[in-house]
Every structure is written in C-alpha cells, then in structure tokens.
C-alpha cells in the first residue's frame, strides 16, 4: 500500500510541471542562500572566537579577585592577585587535565613617548613563554584571517637582546613616528640626546627604536621605564590599533611598580563545555582556599567587542535565514493550495473509492516530500558551488568589529547546521502541504465531485 501511494505521488508530480518547477526553484534558491549564510556565519564566528582567545590573548577563562573585573581600575592594589595567590592558582591549574596552559597578565593604561611627543596607550603584560605557546595553536592556522596574521619583527620570546622589548600596534607605531625595530637599528648605533625644539628632532628620534613608557604605579607612585620596539602587529580593531602595546609580564610589573598581576588567564584543551569547566575550576580554587571569580571570555562584561559583534551577526543571519524560510513556506503552501483546489474532483473520486481523508493528505505530503527532497539536494549542491565560487573569486571585506584591513572572504561549511537546515526546510514543506490538503480533504464528496468552480 505504501509503495502504491509513493508511485501515485511520483506520477502526480509530472502533471503540473510548470508549477512544480516554480516551487522547486524557490526551495533550491532558498536552500542555496541559507547554505551560503551558514558557511559565512560558521567561519566568521570561529574566526572571531579564535581572534579573541588567542590573537587578543584573552584565553577561555580569566581568574580575578572577587569583583576584580569591575573594580580593578579604581583600586588595582586591592583587587590584584598577589604572587602567593598566583602560585596557588597555578598549582590548581597544573593538576587539571583540561587546562592547556595558563599564566598571569596585567592590563593597564599609561603614556608612551618618542622622547618629545607622548600618547595615551594600553599595555598588556604577558609571560613570553605562554605567548609563544598561544602563537602556534592549531586553531590559529585554521581560522585566523590574513589581517590577524599581519606581524613584522620579533616576538616577545625572540628578542632577549632588547631592553624591555615592546610590540606596538601599527597605528601606535605610526603615531610615534618610530619606523625602525630593534633588529633594524644599525649595529653600534648609539642614541643621542634630542632637543625637541630642533627642526630635525623627528629625524633623530626615528633613528632608534627606543620609547619611554610612564604610568601611575599601583601604590600611587609614578614610574617611567625605557623600552625598545621589537615588532609591530595588527590588533584587529580601530580602538586598539592606535593605542595597544604588548610587553613581557616583568616589564609591565616594573612599569606599575608591582610584583602582582591583574588576572590569571586560562586556555583550555576542550572548551565545548565552557560553563561547566568554569564552575569546576571555581570549585577547585575554593577547595584550595581561594575565593576568586572565574569569568568566561564570551561574557559581555569580559570582552564586549566579541559579544557585541557576534550578537550583531546572530541577528543579521537569523533575520535573513528567517525571511528565506518564510519565502519557502509560503511558496510551497501557495502551490499546494492551488494544486489541491484544482484537483478537488480527483480528491472526490478517491474519497468515493474508499480513500480516507488522512490517506489523501498523506498522498499530498508524499508528493511534497519527493519534490522537496530533490530540491533540497540540488539547493545544497548549488550552495556549495556558490560558496566555492566566492572563495575562489578572492573577494575581500572588512569584518564587523575587526575593520582595520580588508581580508579575503572565506566561507566554511558546517555540515551539522546544514543537516538541520535541510530537515527544517523539508519539515516546513511537508507541514505546509499537509495543511493545504487538510481543508480540501475535509469537504464532503458531493461538493468535491462538482469541481472547484462550484
């Protein structure tokens, strides 16, 4: 009996080729578009995630003193982690099999100068050994865009000969008018005193790689230290491009006059259960006698740019895909309704021959299942061709929130999401067809046999 219904459904599809072709086209184009948008979202969300965790050195989890995230800037001495606390945190994390690596960090504000002109800047202090391990993580090879990879010079762990090596964001380096790195200064060159009123002062300060950094220490005492520019990098956003410097943790501690840290950052081996891991590590710290906050990188208060950008992309892709689903739904429902009305006499004859209302509705659903399945398959293939073509075309664009430079558009398929999309489209098609056939099948046989004009 089931085979008979499937055979009837297949034969019925050939009776109105033009309408079925129009319905199939709506499904094909809709599925192709959704496939492309899923590929864009998959790559963009992963690229943004990897940039935040690894390129920005924010890690998966961050450990603070209670309320330290919110209040550190107002009282850094009170809300900083002491060396003893850092040591105890490290002991707990070293025994956790899910932790890949970890280390203390300092993030603060100050002034940076080229001897004559000073600019406000943000300084991030990190252990060079941890920074080296971050830089070679496999996910950076997979998801980092060309813009994220822009780097010139030596890394923190490579410039042991430099005095207080400093990595400068490209914009801050340009503002300081310091084109040379430590490795590019001629051997034997010795910097000379600079008279800032001298017309040639800019020429003189451009001959070396030295900068001066000043800040208010955590104990309230101002401090000034020298540093040497060892590299330049693209930090990924306009807000940090003009102000960010990355230095070894010891240099940051010297600048702020402390032996403590602002936070302890954790990178995980498997971050799929980030909430559960954060709770577990918090409990482990409590058992070790440490009452500390464990914050996730995806919290809006921790990395507002990540949460905001991803939220915008979520809304955009959700709106576009939702609209596409509605177009598919109404296209199938409209075609199914017209078809059911035109075939009302046929439905009446089937009813007279003993077919139940449910069986007739199932017949229409089978027709829709065949048409939708073929159309979805064609749409997925078309979507792959579309994304492959866009990837090969070399289009460039600026990512929202990471708009320093254009980078190549890369669309990466997420097959689990595509499977869910295919089932969703098939479900909508079946439901809309079943609903359209419901009304017609419910009419009495005599009314059906008189045809749609009656």
N, C-alpha and C positions, 0 to 999 in steps of 0.2 A: 504493500500500500504506500509506503514511504517513497519507494522508487517511482511509483506511478505519479505521485504528486510532484516530485523533482522533475520528472520528464515533462509533465504538463507545464510546470513553471518555465522550463527551458524553452519549450515551444512557444509559449505565450510572449516571451521577450522578443521574439522575431516578428511579432505582429505590428508593432509600432516602433520601427527602428529610429525614426527621427526624434521622437520624444525621449526614448531611452538613451539615444546618443547625447541629447542635451543634458539629461540628468547625470549621465556618466561623466560628461565634461565638467560639470560643476563639482563632482566628487574628485575627479582627477586633479583639477587645478587647485581645489581646496586642500587636498592632501599634500600636493607638491609644495604649496605655500607653507603649510604647517610644518612639513619636514624641514624646509629651509629655516624657518624661525626657531625650531627646536635645535637645529645644528648651531645656529648663531648663539642662542642662549647657553647651550652646553659649553661652547668654547669660551664665551665671554665670562660666564660665571666662574668657570675654573681658572681662567686667566687672572681674573680679579682676586680670587681667593689665594692663588699661589703668589701673586704680587704682594698681597697684604702679609701673608705668613712668612714668606722667605725674602723677597726683594726688599720689603719695608722692615724686615727683621722683627715683626710683631709676634711671631710664634702662634701656636694654637691656644695656649693658656698663659695667663700672667698672674703672678702672685704678688699681692700688695699687703701692706699693713691694713688693718680694718679702716675703711673709708679713705684709704690712701690714694685711690684713683681720683677721687673728687677733691681731696683736701691737701694733697702733696704740695701743690704750687703755693699754697698760703703758708705752710709751715713744713718745709722739706726736712728739717732736722727731726721733728717729731714723727713724721709719717714715713721716714726712710727705713730701710732694712739694715740692721747692724751686721757687721762681719760675722758675729756669732749666729745670728738668725740665718744669714745666707749659708753658712756652713751646715747648719741643721737641716735647712731646706734641701741642700744638695745631697745630704746623706739619705733623706727620704726618697728623693727622685732617683738617685743612683740604684736603688733597690727595686724600682718599678720597671717591669719588663716592657711596658707600653711607652715609656719615655725614650725618645731617640737621643736627644741632647738638650741641654739647658744651660742657663747662665744668667748672672745679674746684668742689669742695664741701668743707665742713667739717661734721662731726657730732660734737658733744661734750656734756658734762654740766656743770651748774653750779647756782647758786641764783638765783632770781628773787624780787624783793621788791616790796611795795607801799608801802614806807617803814617798815613796822612788822613785817609778817609775811613770812617767807621760805619758799619751797617749792623742792624739787629740780626741775629741768627739763632737757629735752633741747633743744638748739639746733641747727638746721640752717641753715648759711650757703650761699647760692646767688647767683649773678650775676643781678640783676633782669632783665637783657635776655634771658637764657636762660629764666628763669622765665616771662616774658611769652610767649615762643615756645611753651613747653610748654602753657600755659593755653589756647591756641586750636587745639590739634591736632585734626584731624578725628575721630580715634578717640574723643576725649572726648565729642563730640557724639553719637556712635553708641552707646557702651557705658557711659558714666558714669551711675550711678544718681542719683536725687534726693538721696540722702544725701551723695554725693560733691560735689554742686553747692552745698551749703549754704555760703554765704560772705556776710559782711557787712562793709562798709567799703571801704578802698582796698587795692590790690595793691602789692607792693614797688616796682614801676616807676611808680606813680602818686603816691607820697607823698614827693616830693622836698623839700617844705617841713618835713617832720617830722624831728626829731633822732633818728637811729638808729631808723628805723621797724621795728616788730615786729609780726608776725602771731602771734596766740595761738590755740591750740586752745580750743574752747568751754569745756571743763572747767577748764582752767588759768585762763582769764579769770574764771570764776565763783569759783574758789578765791581769786584775788587781790582779788575784790570791786572790780573796776575796770570799771564799766559803760560808761564813755564812751570813744570813739575820738578820735584826734587831730582829725578833721574835725568832731566833735560838741562839742568844748570851746568855750564862748562866746569870741568874738573879744576879745582884750585881757585875758583872764583870766591871772593870774599865780599860780602855785602858792605856797603859804605853808608855812613850817616846821611840822612836825607833832609834837606831843607824844604819844607812843604811850600814855602813861598817861591822856590826856584821854579822857573818855567819848565825845566827839564825834570821835575820831580817824578812825573808819571813814567818817564823813560827809565829812571833809576830804579823805582820800585818794581818795574816789570822785569828787571834783570835777574831777580832771585825768586825763590819760592816761599819766602817767609811771610807769615801772617802773625798778628797779635790777637789773642783772644782774652776777653775780660768778662767777669761775671761777679755777682754777689754770692759769696760763699754761703753755705747752709748755716754757718754760725754767725752770719751777718757781716763778715769781713770781706771787702772787695779783694779780688785777686786778678792777676794778669800773668799769662804764660805765652811763650812763643810756640809756634808750630810751623811745620813745613808741608806744603801741598804735595801729596804723593799721587793723587788721582782725581779724576772728575767723572761724574755719573749723572744719568738721567733719573731723578727720583720719582717720576711718574705723574706729577701734578704741578700745576702752576703755583699753588700755595706753598709747596716745599721747594720748588725749583730755585726760588730766589733767596732761600734762607737756610737750607739744611747743610750741616756738616756732620760727618761720621768720624769718630776718633776711637782709639783704644780706650777701654774702660779706665785704665790707670790715668790717662790724660784727662778724662772727664772728672775723675775724682780729684786730681790735682787742681783743676780749674775751679771746682766748687768747694775745695778745702775739706774733703771728707774721705773716709775710708769705707763708707756705706754705699748703698745703691737705692734707686727708686723702686725697682721691681725685679722680680726673678721670672724670666721668660722660659716657657717650655715648648719644645717641638715634639710632637707625638709620632709614633710609627704608624698608627691607625687612628684616624680622627673621625671615623664614621659615627661613633657614639660619644660625641664631644661633651654633651651634658652629663652623661653618666661618668665619664672619665674625670671631669671637673669635680663632681661630687665625691668621687672615690679619693682623689688626691687631697681634697679638702679634709676628708675624714682621716686620712693618713697623717696629715700635718697636725690635726687636733690630737691624735694619739701620741704624736711626738712632742706634745706640749706647746704647739704653735697655733695661736688663734689668728688666722690670716684669711684674707679674701682671695679666692681663686676666680678670675674672670676669663670669659671666653672672648676670642677675637671677633666673633660675629655679633657681640652685643653692641648696640648703637652707641652706648656711652664709652666703649673702649676704642672702637675705630669708626667714628661717624661717617667717614667718606665711604667705607666699604658697605655699611648697612644702607646708606642713602643711595649710592649708585646701584646696588643690587636691587633695592626696593623699587627704584625707577624702572629698571629693566624688567623686573617682575610684572609691574603694572602694564608697561608697554606691550610686552609679549603676550600677557594674559588678555589684554584688550583685543589685540589683533587676532589671536587664535580664537577667542570667544566669538568675535564677529564672523570669522570664517566658518566656525561650527554652525552658527545661526544661518548663514547663507546655504550651507549644505542641507541643514534640516528643512528649511522652507522650500528649497528646490526639490528635494525628494518628496516632501509632503504634498506640494502643489501638483507634481507629476503623478503621484499615486492617487490623489483625489480625482483628477481629471480622468485618469485611466479607469478607476473604479466606476465613475459615473457613466462613461462610455460603454463599459462592459456590464451594465446593470441587467440587460436581458440575458447575457451569458450566466451571470450570477443567479438569476431567477431560474434558468434551466437546470443549473447544477443543484439548486435547492429542491427543485421538483424531482430530480433524480435521486434525492436522498442525502445530498451533501449537507452537513451541519454548518451552522454559521461559523463555528470555530474552525472547521476544516477549510472553509473558504478564506478566512482571514489568514490561516497558516499558508495557504497556497500563495496569496499575495506576498506574504513575508518571505517565502522561499524565492519568489521572483526577485524581490529586493535584495535578498542575500546573495544571489548569483551575480546580479548587476553590481552591487556594492563591493563584493569581494574582488571581482575583476578590476573594477575602477580603482579601488584602494591599492591593489598591486601595481597597476600602471602608474598611479599617482606617486607611490614610493619610488619607483624607478625614475620617474620624471624629476622627483625631488633630488635624488642622488645626482642625476645629470645636471640639474640646476646648480647644486652646491659645488659639484666638481668643476663646472664651468666658471663659477665665481671665484673659486680658489685659484684656477689656472689663469684667470684674467688679470690677476695682480692688482685688484682694486685696493686702494688704501683709504683709511678713515681714522678718525680720532675717537677713541673710546670715551664715553661719558665719565668724567672724574679723573681721566688719565690723558689729558688733552695736550700734552707738550708737543708731541710729534705724531704725524700720520704713520700708521703701520699697516702691513698687508692684512687684508681681510682673510680670516681663516674660519671655515665652518666645519665643525667636527660632529659627526653623528653620535647620538645617544640612542642605542637600539632598544633599550628598555622603555624609554619615553616614546619612541616611535611605535613600539608594540601597543602601548597603552592608547596612543592616539588612534591607531588602526582599529582597535576594539571599540573605542569611543565613537568613531565615525560609523562603524558597522552597526553598533547599538542604536545610534540616532536614526540611521536609515531604516532599520527594522521597526523601531518604535513608531516612526512617523508613517510608514507604510501600513503597519498593523492598525494604527489609529484611523488612517484614511479609509481602510477597508471595513472598519468596525461599523461606521454609520450606514454604509450601503448594505452590508450583510444583515443588518438588523431589520430592514424593511420587509414587509410581507411579500410572498411570492407573486401574488397577482399584480402588485404595484411594480415589482421588478420586471415582470414579463411585458408590461406595456411600454418599457423603454424609458430613456432619460427625458424625453420630451413630454412625458405625461407625469 
